[in-house]
Amino acid sequence: MQELSRRNSQFTDSIIRRMTRIAIANNAINLAQGFPDFDPPKAITDRLKEVCDEGPHQYPITMGAPNFRQAVARKCGRFMGLDIDPDTNIVVTIGSTEAMVDTVFALTNPGDKIVLFSPYFENYRAQAIMADCEPIFVELTPPEFKFDPAKLEDAFKQHPKMILICNPANPSGRVFTMEEMTFIADLCKKYDVYAVMDEVYEHIIFDGRKHVYMASLPGMWERTVSLSSLSKTYSITGWRLGYAIAPKEIMDRIKQYHDFNTVGAASPLMEAACVGLNMPDSYYEEFGAHYAHMKDIFTKGLRDIGIPFSEPEGTYFCLANIGPYMKKGETDIEFCEKMTRVLGVAAVPGSSFFNVESNDIVRLHFAKKDETLYEALNRLNDIKKMCD
């Protein structure tokens, strides 16, 4: 038999999704994979019931149903402060993950370099490898997870093709400031680098912070691809509806990869999800307040237990230090698997997000009902048993 691809040897399966399988097998509370245990807005699910009878049920236009793209253009244009053309600037994808893959392939050639902040969402490194690109890691220093401007410029001096940024950042919960975003934008223009922005947590920001859209900064629309999805904002992670926004010259390339990769997103889901995209601003205010409430419950609980963690500025994740509870020689993956079995709470080992084999960090998420969070905290209260 001929040799299989060597690319796969450079990364494993998704540890996040692996932890979900382990959580299910052990009847554990899943604080690993980031999806809520509460329902989407009723208006969206009510519309889906109607669509089941009315349709559409056949192939959509490959770039996405026109009314869905128009709704994305209106909603995103409002928040980004940009005039977005639904026909030339948008493609609808199977979640933001597909949007990211299409974008990486559209912008890079084999051997190109991609700047990534570390910690990073685990998909990014695998996507860079699949495209035969070389990742350049720039550390975000805990506990604030800020970058060193000089080290970031050193990365740009290596002539990367693009920088890939999650903002607000998964897994660190960091929200980059206007000053930081402007600095990155200036580097992109100075060194002729594309900015690819993963903005799926754009509406989950705490304590009065503001989300800065890279594409809205002076001189950046021409070199920015903005990626997002409906998964987090409307609590429909299983619908897998995402999109990319970019200037026409870049979007034409992204559409090519999308067309031959997945053909198109699900017609009935796009039709029903238009209701969400047309929500008033009050929806996003209530949505943000709900997540701030869940964050407060969870972080207070971690403090009461005595588990050290980094305070999230955005997203629904926080990174906790489990070093005091690890046995000598135990890896973070072994610890998380054992914690799922012993305590009945699943987390993601930090090595999934940092460029290391093991560390003493885990990612936990708090997109859960109050009662789920209280039960998870009750179980985590026995974390000292992990040392036994």
C-alpha positions in Angstrom: 0.0 0.0 0.0 1.2 3.5 -0.8 2.1 5.9 2.0 -0.7 8.0 3.4 -0.3 11.8 3.9 2.5 12.8 6.2 0.7 16.0 7.2 -1.5 14.2 9.8 1.6 13.1 11.7 2.1 16.7 12.8 -1.2 17.0 14.7 -3.6 14.7 16.6 -7.4 14.6 16.6 -9.1 17.5 18.3 -8.4 17.2 22.0 -11.5 19.4 22.6 -13.8 17.0 20.8 -12.0 14.0 22.4 -12.8 15.4 25.8 -16.5 15.7 24.8 -16.5 12.0 24.0 -14.9 11.2 27.3 -17.4 13.4 29.1 -20.3 11.5 27.5 -18.8 8.2 28.4 -18.5 9.2 32.0 -21.8 11.2 32.3 -19.7 14.2 33.2 -20.6 17.9 33.0 -18.9 19.1 29.8 -17.0 22.3 30.4 -14.6 21.3 27.7 -16.3 21.9 24.3 -17.9 25.3 24.2 -21.6 24.9 23.6 -24.5 26.0 25.8 -27.1 23.7 27.4 -29.9 26.3 27.0 -32.1 26.9 24.0 -31.6 29.4 21.1 -34.0 32.4 20.9 -37.5 31.1 20.5 -38.1 33.3 17.4 -35.4 31.4 15.5 -36.7 27.9 16.4 -40.3 29.0 15.7 -39.2 30.1 12.2 -37.4 26.8 11.7 -40.7 25.0 12.4 -42.3 27.0 9.6 -39.4 26.4 7.2 -39.8 22.6 7.7 -43.2 22.9 5.9 -42.5 25.8 3.6 -38.9 25.1 2.5 -36.4 25.8 1.0 -35.0 22.2 1.0 -32.8 22.2 -2.1 -29.3 23.4 -2.9 -28.8 27.1 -2.2 -26.6 29.4 -4.3 -23.2 28.2 -3.4 -22.1 31.5 -1.8 -25.2 31.5 0.4 -28.9 32.3 0.1 -29.4 35.9 -1.0 -31.6 36.9 1.9 -29.2 35.4 4.4 -26.2 37.3 2.9 -28.2 40.5 2.9 -29.1 40.0 6.6 -25.4 39.3 7.3 -24.4 42.5 5.4 -26.9 44.6 7.3 -26.0 43.2 10.8 -22.3 43.2 10.3 -22.2 46.6 8.5 -24.1 48.1 11.4 -21.6 46.8 14.0 -18.5 47.2 11.9 -19.4 50.6 10.5 -18.7 49.5 7.0 -20.7 49.3 3.7 -20.7 45.6 3.0 -21.9 44.3 -0.4 -23.8 41.0 0.1 -22.9 39.8 -3.4 -19.2 40.6 -3.6 -18.0 40.7 0.0 -19.7 37.7 1.7 -19.6 33.9 1.5 -21.6 31.7 3.8 -19.8 28.6 5.1 -20.2 25.5 7.2 -19.3 27.3 10.4 -16.4 29.7 10.9 -14.1 26.7 10.8 -14.7 26.2 7.1 -14.4 29.9 6.5 -11.0 29.8 8.2 -9.8 26.8 6.1 -11.0 28.5 2.8 -9.3 31.7 3.8 -6.0 30.1 4.6 -5.9 28.3 1.3 -7.0 31.4 -0.6 -4.3 33.6 0.8 -1.3 31.3 1.1 1.1 29.2 -0.9 3.1 26.2 0.4 6.0 27.4 2.5 4.3 30.7 3.5 4.4 31.7 7.2 1.5 32.5 9.5 1.8 34.5 12.7 -0.2 33.0 15.6 -0.6 34.2 19.1 0.0 31.5 21.8 -2.3 30.4 23.3 -4.3 29.8 20.2 -7.4 27.9 19.2 -6.3 24.4 18.4 -7.7 24.4 14.9 -5.3 27.1 13.7 -2.1 25.2 14.0 -3.6 22.2 12.2 -5.0 24.4 9.4 -1.6 26.0 8.9 0.0 22.5 8.6 -2.7 21.3 6.2 -1.9 24.3 3.9 1.9 23.5 4.1 2.5 26.7 6.0 4.8 27.4 8.8 3.3 28.9 12.0 5.3 31.6 13.9 4.2 31.7 17.5 4.1 35.0 19.5 3.5 34.5 23.2 0.6 36.2 25.0 2.0 36.6 28.5 -0.3 35.5 31.4 -2.1 36.4 33.4 -3.2 39.4 31.3 -2.3 37.7 28.0 -0.8 40.8 26.5 1.8 40.6 23.7 5.3 42.2 23.6 5.2 44.7 20.7 8.9 44.1 19.9 8.5 40.3 19.7 5.4 40.7 17.5 7.4 42.9 15.1 10.2 40.4 15.1 7.6 37.9 13.9 6.6 40.3 11.1 10.2 40.7 10.1 10.2 37.0 9.1 8.0 38.0 6.2 4.8 36.1 7.0 1.9 36.1 4.6 -0.8 36.6 7.2 -1.5 37.0 10.9 -4.4 35.0 12.3 -6.1 36.5 15.4 -9.0 35.4 17.6 -10.5 38.5 19.2 -12.0 38.2 21.7 -9.5 35.4 22.2 -10.2 31.7 22.6 -8.9 30.3 25.0 -7.4 33.2 27.0 -10.5 35.4 27.1 -8.4 38.4 26.1 -10.0 41.4 24.4 -7.5 43.4 22.4 -7.6 47.2 22.9 -7.8 49.8 20.2 -4.1 50.7 20.9 -3.1 47.0 20.4 -5.2 46.6 17.3 -3.9 49.8 15.8 -0.3 48.6 16.4 -1.0 45.3 14.7 -2.7 47.1 11.8 0.3 49.3 11.3 2.6 46.2 11.2 0.3 44.6 8.6 0.6 47.7 6.4 4.3 48.2 7.0 5.2 44.6 6.2 2.4 43.9 3.7 0.7 41.2 5.7 -3.0 40.0 5.6 -5.0 40.1 8.8 -7.4 37.2 9.3 -9.8 37.9 12.2 -11.8 35.2 14.0 -14.5 37.2 15.7 -17.1 34.6 16.7 -17.1 36.0 20.3 -17.6 39.6 19.2 -20.7 40.1 21.3 -19.4 38.4 24.5 -17.4 41.1 26.1 -17.3 42.2 29.8 -16.9 45.2 32.0 -17.6 47.9 29.4 -14.9 46.9 27.0 -15.4 47.4 23.3 -14.7 45.1 20.4 -12.5 46.6 17.7 -13.1 45.4 14.2 -9.8 45.2 12.3 -11.5 45.7 9.0 -12.8 49.1 10.2 -9.4 50.6 10.9 -7.8 53.0 8.4 -6.2 51.2 5.5 -7.2 47.7 6.7 -10.3 46.8 4.7 -8.2 45.9 1.7 -6.1 43.4 3.6 -8.5 42.0 6.2 -10.7 38.9 6.2 -13.3 38.9 9.0 -14.7 35.6 10.0 -17.6 34.9 12.3 -20.6 32.6 12.8 -24.0 32.4 14.3 -23.0 29.6 16.6 -22.2 31.5 19.7 -24.3 34.7 19.2 -27.6 32.8 18.8 -26.7 29.6 20.7 -27.0 27.4 17.6 -23.6 25.7 17.5 -25.0 22.6 15.8 -26.4 24.6 12.9 -22.9 25.2 11.6 -23.6 28.6 9.9 -20.5 30.8 9.4 -19.3 33.4 7.0 -16.3 35.3 5.7 -16.3 39.0 4.9 -13.5 40.4 2.6 -12.9 42.8 -0.3 -13.9 41.4 -3.7 -10.4 40.5 -4.8 -9.9 38.2 -1.8 -13.4 37.0 -1.6 -13.4 35.7 -5.2 -10.6 33.3 -4.2 -12.3 32.3 -0.9 -15.5 31.5 -2.9 -13.5 29.2 -5.2 -12.3 27.0 -2.3 -15.8 27.1 -0.7 -17.5 26.1 -3.9 -15.4 22.9 -4.4 -15.1 22.2 -0.7 -18.6 22.1 0.6 -20.9 23.4 -2.2 -23.1 25.4 0.3 -24.6 25.7 3.8 -28.0 24.2 4.7 -30.9 26.0 3.0 -33.6 25.6 5.7 -31.2 26.7 8.4 -30.1 29.8 6.6 -33.8 30.7 6.1 -34.6 30.3 9.8 -31.4 32.0 11.0 -32.3 35.3 9.2 -34.6 36.0 12.1 -31.6 36.1 14.4 -29.5 38.3 12.1 -32.4 40.8 12.1 -32.6 41.0 15.9 -32.5 44.6 17.3 -29.6 46.0 19.3 -31.4 45.2 22.5 -30.9 41.5 21.8 -27.1 41.8 21.9 -27.3 43.9 25.1 -29.4 41.2 26.8 -27.2 38.5 25.4 -24.1 40.2 26.8 -25.7 40.6 30.2 -26.6 36.9 30.3 -23.0 35.9 29.7 -21.7 38.4 32.3 -24.1 36.8 34.8 -22.8 33.3 34.0 -19.2 34.5 34.2 -19.8 36.0 37.6 -21.3 32.8 38.9 -18.5 30.6 37.6 -15.5 32.9 38.5 -16.8 33.5 42.0 -17.2 29.8 42.5 -13.6 29.2 41.3 -12.4 31.8 43.8 -14.3 30.2 46.6 -12.8 26.8 45.8 -9.3 28.3 45.6 -8.6 27.3 42.0 -6.3 30.0 40.4 -7.5 31.4 37.1 -7.2 34.3 34.6 -10.1 36.7 34.7 -11.7 36.6 31.2 -12.3 39.9 29.5 -14.5 38.3 26.8 -15.6 34.9 25.4 -17.1 32.2 27.7 -13.8 30.6 28.6 -11.3 31.0 31.4 -7.9 29.4 31.9 -7.4 27.8 35.3 -4.1 26.6 36.9 -4.4 23.0 38.0 -0.7 22.7 38.9 -1.4 22.4 42.7 -3.6 19.4 42.0 -1.4 17.4 39.5 0.7 14.5 40.6 4.4 14.5 39.8 5.0 13.4 36.2 1.3 13.6 35.3 0.5 15.3 31.9 -2.3 17.8 31.6 -4.1 15.3 29.2 -3.9 12.6 31.8 -5.1 15.0 34.5 -8.2 16.1 32.5 -9.1 12.6 31.6 -8.9 11.6 35.3 -10.8 14.7 36.4 -13.6 13.7 34.1 -13.8 10.2 35.6 -13.2 11.2 39.2 -15.0 14.5 39.6 -17.4 14.3 36.7 -16.3 17.6 35.1 -14.6 17.8 31.7 -12.0 20.4 30.8 -9.5 20.9 28.0 -5.8 20.4 28.7 -3.8 23.5 28.0 -1.3 21.8 25.7 -4.1 21.9 23.1 -3.6 25.7 23.0 0.0 26.3 23.8 3.0 25.2 21.7 4.1 22.7 24.5 3.7 19.0 25.1 2.1 19.6 28.6 1.5 22.3 31.0 -0.5 23.1 34.2 -3.4 25.0 32.6 -6.9 23.8 31.6 -9.6 25.6 29.7 -13.1 25.7 31.3 -16.2 27.2 29.8 -19.3 28.7 31.5 -21.9 28.8 28.7 -24.3 26.8 30.9 -27.5 27.2 32.9 -27.1 28.4 36.4 -28.0 25.0 37.9 -25.4 23.3 35.6 -22.7 25.8 36.7 -23.5 25.3 40.4 -23.4 21.6 40.1 -20.0 21.8 38.2 -18.6 24.0 40.9 -19.9 21.6 43.6 -18.0 18.8 41.9 -14.9 20.9 41.4 -14.9 21.6 45.2 -13.4 18.1 45.6 -10.5 18.8 43.2 -8.0 18.2 46.1 -8.9 14.5 45.7 -7.0 14.6 42.5 -3.8 14.6 44.5 -4.7 11.4 46.4 
